[in-house]
Amino acid sequence: FSAFDLSPEDVRVVILGQDPYHGDGQAMGLSFSVPEGVKPPPSLLNIFKEIEREGGRPAAGRTGDLTAWSKQGVLLLNSVLTVAAGQAASHRGWGWELLTDAAIKVLSRGNKPIVFMLWGKDAIAKRSLIDEGKHLVLVSVHPSPLSAYRGFLGNDHFKKANEFMMRHGFAPIDW
């Protein structure tokens, strides 16, 4: 549950995914992130490819640990917070969605503008919880290799997020 180490007032960007990685030693409580020394999964590699395509740091040589993003105010949240080993979506419907929905509502009600990146069907379903008059909502297919080429790669989410933050007086994220 490392995603919740951030205080709500520190959140500048929310990246909402589905559920934790289900491979041995991969999940670390931050969506899309893996511990230092663990090979980045294909979804994370596609995230890095998109950042590089947008003019950010090259994908090659990056660590899969996204803690540095979290420290800059990026809430890396999954809709469901646990899974059984080796079984994606195995804890869907166990009640985690109530908790993550509540967190999204609290953030949306805040006074500070936030960027919400909703990646994949489960994340996009949360769109109605967000006040789009106050916040920037960016939607895309999931960065999984099964869908990334249907709109994730080329979505410019990282560039758009930084442009929004700078327009509102916040420093850009070092992706």
N, C-alpha and C positions, 0 to 999 in steps of 0.2 A: 504493500500500500504506500510505497514511497512517493507516489504522485501527490498524496495529501500532506507531504512535508511542507509544501508551499502554503503560505497564508493567503486567503482570498484576495486581500488587498495588494498582494504582490503579483497576481496573475495578469499577464498581458496578452498571452496567446494560449488557446486551448487546442490541442490536437487530440481528437477523439477517434479512437479505434474500436475494435470489436472485443477481443478478449486476449489474455496474455499468450505469449508463445508457449507452446505445449511440449517443446523438446527439453530434454534433460539439461539443466543448468542454464537455460536461456532467460527465463522470466526474472525480472528484478524489481517489479513494482512500478515501472515507467513504461507506458505503451511504446512499442516499437524499439525499445532499448534492450541491449544485452550487456552483461557484465564485461568489464575489461578482460581481454584474452579469449572471449568467446567469438567465434566467427559470426559476422553479421549475417542474419537471415536474408533471403531474397527480397522480402518486402522492404527491409531497411536499406538494402543496396539500391533498390529503385528510388527510395527517398533521396539517397545521396546522389544518384544520377540526375534527379530532377534539380537538386540544389546546384550541381555543377552546370547543368544545362542553362540555368538562370544566371550564370556568371559567378556562382559561389565557389567555395573550395572544391578541389578535385575529389572525386569519390575514392580514388586509389589511396591506400594508406590510412584511411580513417578507422578509428575505433568504433565499435558499436555501442559504446556507453554514452548515452545522451544526457548524463547528469549535468554537463555544462549548460545545456539548453534550459534545464529545470532551474538552475541557479540564476538564469536571466529572466525568469518569469514565465516559462513555457510549461503549462500543465499538461503532462503526457498521460492521458486518461483513457482507459478502456471502458466500454459500456458494461462489461462483465469483468469482475476483478480476479476470478480464479478459474482454473480448468483442471481436469484430471490429467495426469501425465499421459502424453501422447494422444489426447482426444480433444481436438479443437471444438469449441462451442459446447462442451460437455456440462457446463454449469449455467447455461442460458436458462432463464426462468427461475433461478434459485433465489431471486430477490435483490441481486446486485443492481439491477436496473433501477430499482427504487432509490437506492443510495446515489447512484451516479446521476439520475434525473434530478434529485434534490440539489446536488452540487452544481449542476448546470443552471438550475433556476436561481440559486443564490448568486452565482456569478453574473447572470444576466440582469438581475435586479440591481446590481451595484451601479454606482455613478460613473465609474471609469470605463471608457470604451475598450473592448476586448476583441481580438480576432479569434473566431471559432473556425477551425479547420475540421470538417466532417468528412471522414474518408470511409467509404463503404456503406452498404445498405443500412446496417444497424446504426451507424453514426448519423447518417442523413435523416433517419427516423426521429432524431432528437431535435431537428430544426425548429419545430413548433414551440420548443421550450425557451427559445432565444428571442430577445427583443431586437429585431433586425433594424429598427429605427435608431438604435443606439450603438449596436455592434456590427462588425463586419463578419459575415458568414460566408465561408468558402466551402463549396461541396465538390466532391470528386469520387470516382470509383476508388476502391481500395488499392494500395500500392503493390498488392500481391502480383506475382508474375502472371497469374491467370487473368488479371484485369488491367494491369498498369498501362498497357498499350491502348486501352479503350478510353483514355482521358486523363489518367493520373500524370503520365509523362507529358509535359507540355502545359500543365495547368497554371504555372506561374504563382502558386500559392505563397511561396516564401518571399518572392519579390513584392507581391501585393500586400502581404502582411507587414513587411517593413515599411512600405510606402504609407500604409494606413497609420502605423505607429508614429512615423515621423510627422505626418500631418496633424497628429494629436499631441505633439510635443514629447514623445517618448523616443528613447534611443532604439535603433534597430537591433534585432537579434543577430548575433554572430552565428549563423547556421554552419 
